[in-house]
Amino acid sequence: MRNIHLIGYRCSGKTAVGRQLAEVLARSFFDADAVFSERAALSITDFVAESGWSAFRRLESQILSELARKEKIILATGGGVVLNPENRRLLKAGGINFWLQVKPETVFARLTADAMSAVQRPALSSLNLKEEIELGLKEREPFYREVADYTVAVDDLTAAEIAGRISALLRAGCKRGSERRPPGCGGCFRT
């Protein structure tokens, strides 16, 4: 089986789901943001403050390129990785892509409830948080849709439930454009 990539906006649950899925499927798990922080020896917020978003995106792309060469892994990507066309090509070529689709109000609630957000998730703009989330989702949604083989609406699900749905989709083998949906998928598959 190919690599499994989890894509989606910040606070969609990629890391938590990735850990659950790695356990269920007995695979190695990599969190691209954690790899980034380790490589940079800085939090993402500090790195962006020191070097800017362009430098962040360059290193993020380099890390994705390295991780895409691994085999049979679960990869939780950074939320903005899809902004780069080469990253989208790597994701599509290197694995099965699950878009963890999340509503703006869910992102806002999770960001404001998570004490680590300030360290792990720097502001993307000078807008207020709600406007930033809405604009960010609107900007990235076409790219998530382009890359995604599967879409899982995650707002009301736990990480374990999401991992279970992804496992069911993988076992059933349904694909983009297929009318076949596995039992219990709850309508999470969309083209």
N, C-alpha and C positions, 0 to 999 in steps of 0.2 A: 504494500500500500504506500502511496505517495505521502509526502509531508502534508500536514494539516496546518493551515494558516488561519488565525482568527484576526479578522479586521473589524474596524468600527471606531466610532468616536470615543473620546476619552470618557471614562466611567461607564463603558458599556459592559464591563465585566470580563474583558479578554484574559487578564492574568488569572483571576479566580477560576474561570471556566477552563483555561488551559491547564492549570494544575489538576483539576478534577479529571479532565479528559486524559491527561497523561497517565494518571493512576488507573483509570478504567481500561485504557488501551495498552498499558505497559510500554509506554514510549518515553523518551527523553523530552523534557519541556524546556523551552527557552523563552524568556521575556525580553524582547528587543530593547525595551527601555531600561531594564536592569543591566543588560549587557552594555548598553550605552554608558550608564552611570559608572559602571566598573571600569570601562575602557578610558573614559574621560577623567576618572578620579574626582568627579564632581557630581552633585545632583543636577538634574536637567535644568532646574531653575537657575542655579548658579552658572552653569555652562552658558545658557542663553544670555544671562546678564553680562557675562564676561566676553563672549564671542559672537553673540547674535544668532538669529534664526537661520541665516544662510549657512553658517558653519555647522549648526546643529543638523540641518537637513543633509549636508554633505556627509557627515559622519554617520548619520542614520542610514543613508543609502549604502555606505561602505559596509556597515554591520549587516544589513539585509543581504547584501551580495554574498558575504561570508556564510551567514546562516542558511541561505538558500542552497548552498552546496552540501549541507548535511543531509542525511537520509533518515527517513522514518521518524521525524520529529514533530512535536506540536510547537508552533510558534505563535506567541501573542505579539502582534506588531504594535508599533506606535500608531496613534490615531491619525496622524497626518502623513503616514508613509505613502499613501495613495496619491498624494499631490504630485509626485514625480512620475512622469511617464515610464521611465526605465524601471522604477520600482514596481509599477503595475505590471509591466512585462515579466519581471522576475517572479512575482507572485503567481501570475497565471501559468507560467511555464513550470514552476517548481512544486506545485501542490494543489490541494483541494482547498478552496477559500470559502470560509464561513463568515458572512457579515452578521455581526451581532448588532442588530438594528435597535436603536433606543430613541425614545421621544425626548424633546428638549426639557420638559419638566422633570423627567427622571434624571437626566444628566445634572440639572441644577440641584436637585435634592441630594444626589450622591456627592457632588463636588462640595457643597456647603456642609455636609455631614462628615466628610473625611478630613481629619486633622492633617493628614500627610499631603493633601492636595497642593498646598502652597509650596511644598518642597518638590513634589514630583510633577506638577502641572502648572508651568508658568502661564501668565496671561498671554493670549494669542493676539490681542489687540488692545486698544485704549477704550473700547466700548465697555459698558457695564456687563456684568456676567451673563445675564439673561440674553441680551442682544448678541453678545459674542457667541454664545451657544447656538442660537438660532441661525446666525450668519454662517458659523462654522459648519453646521450640519447641512445647510443649503448648499454651500460651496463644495463639500466633500461627497454628498450623496450620489451624484452621477458617477464619481470614481469608484465608490464602494460598489455600486450597482454593476459597473463595468467589470470589476474584478471578481465579484461574488459568484460562486457556483451554487451557493445556498444562502438563504436569508432566514435568520431566526430572530423573531421579535422577542426581546428579552425583558421588557419592562416589568412584568409581573412574575418573573421566574427566578428561582434560586440558581446558583452556579451549578449545583448538582442536577437540577432539572434541565438546564440548558445542555450540559454535557450528555445527559441521557438522550435528549432529542438529537444531538449531533451523532451520537453513537448509533441511534436507530436509523438515521439517514445514511450513514456509512454502511451499515449492514444491509439496508434495502437496496442500496446502489442507485437510487433515483438521481437523475441529472438534470441540469438546466434544460428547460423545454419539455421535460417529461411530464406526462399526465399521471404517472405512477407515484403515489405517496405512501410511505410506510405507515403501518398502523400506529396510532398514537402520536403522530407528528403534530397534531393539533393545528394544522394549517400553517405551520411555520415555513414551509417551502413556498417560495414565490419566484417567478421568473422575472 
